[in-house]
Amino acid sequence: MLYLQRIVVVRPVAVEDDYGNDKLDYGPSAARTPVAGVNVQPKGGSAEDADDKQLTVTGWGLYTPRGMDLDLRETDRVEVDGMTLQVAGKVGRWPAPGGGVHHIEADLREVD
């Protein structure tokens, strides 16, 4: 019963800025892949004061069921329940006995 949520993985495209540098664009040209059968739940959080501005960072965890690998990269974003979350760090792919991927875990963060 845990893996009933749907997400959209947003894969950015590299575009060139006004100075000739590559930057990631998550706009309309980004690839959007719907995925069903995952679990996203709260996972820690913090409040920070950055340059006299109070910033709340909410942590989330993304988990797939046993046997489900997910094409998710650290540069992707995840849309779920009206939120857009950033992948925070490397995606953990847990090995299955006998080979393959048992499941994945990813830390996500929402910044307000």
N, C-alpha and C positions, 0 to 999 in steps of 0.2 A: 504493500500500500504506500510505500514511501516514494516511488518513482512515477508520479502522476503529472508532473509539471511539464510545461512546454516552454522552450526558450527560443530565441533567435540569436545565432552567432553572427556578429558583424565583423567581417574581415575588411580592413582598410586597404586602400590603394595608395601607392606612393605617388605624390605629385611634387612638382617643383615650385618653390615659393619665388617671390620677387627677386631674391638674391641668388638663385640657382641652387639652393639647398633642397634636398628631398625631405618631405614631411608626410605624415600619414593623414589621409583624408577619410573620415568616417561618414561623409555625406552621401548623397544619392548614388554616387558611383561605386560605393563600397558593396561587396558581395554580402548578401543576407541569406543565411541558411537556417530554416526552421528545424528544430530538434524536439522530439517528444520522448517522454519516459525518463526524465532526470529528476533530481532532487536539489533544490536550492533552499538553504536555511541560514538564519543569522549565525554569525561566527565572530564574536568580539566586535570591538569598535573603540573609538577614542575621540576626544575633543582636543583640538590643538589651537594655539594662538599663533598665527603666522602673520607677521607684519601688522600687528594691531587689528587683525580680523579674526574673529572666532570662526573656526572651521570644524565641522563635525564629519568624521570619517566613519562610515558604517561598514563593517566587514560581513561578508557572506561566504558560504562554502557551496561549491557545486560538486555533486557526486553522481556518478553513473552506476547503474546496476551491474552485477557480475556479468562479465562477457561483453560489455559495451565499451568500445573505444570511441572516442569523439575527436574529430579533427578540430582541435582548439589550440591556439597559439597564444603566447604571452602578449602579443600585440593586438589581439582581438578584443572586442567588447561583447557583452552578453545583455540582451534585453529580456527582462522577465517581470511580470506583474506591474507593468508601467514604469519600471526603472531601467536605466542604462548603467551597467556595471563594467568596470575595467578589470581585466585579468591582472592580478597582482603577482608577478613573478612567474616562475616556471610551472607548467602543468605536470602534476604527478601522475605517472602511468604505472600502476601497480602490476607486477608480473603475475601471471597465472601459473600454477604448477603445470609443467609440461609445455610451457611456451605460450606466447600471446599476452594479451592484456586482461587482467582480472577485472579492473575498473579504473576509472580516473577520478582524481580529486583536484580541484582548482580553487585557489583563494581569489575572491572577487572583492571589489570595494566600490562603494557609492560615496561620492564626495559631494557634500552640500556647501 
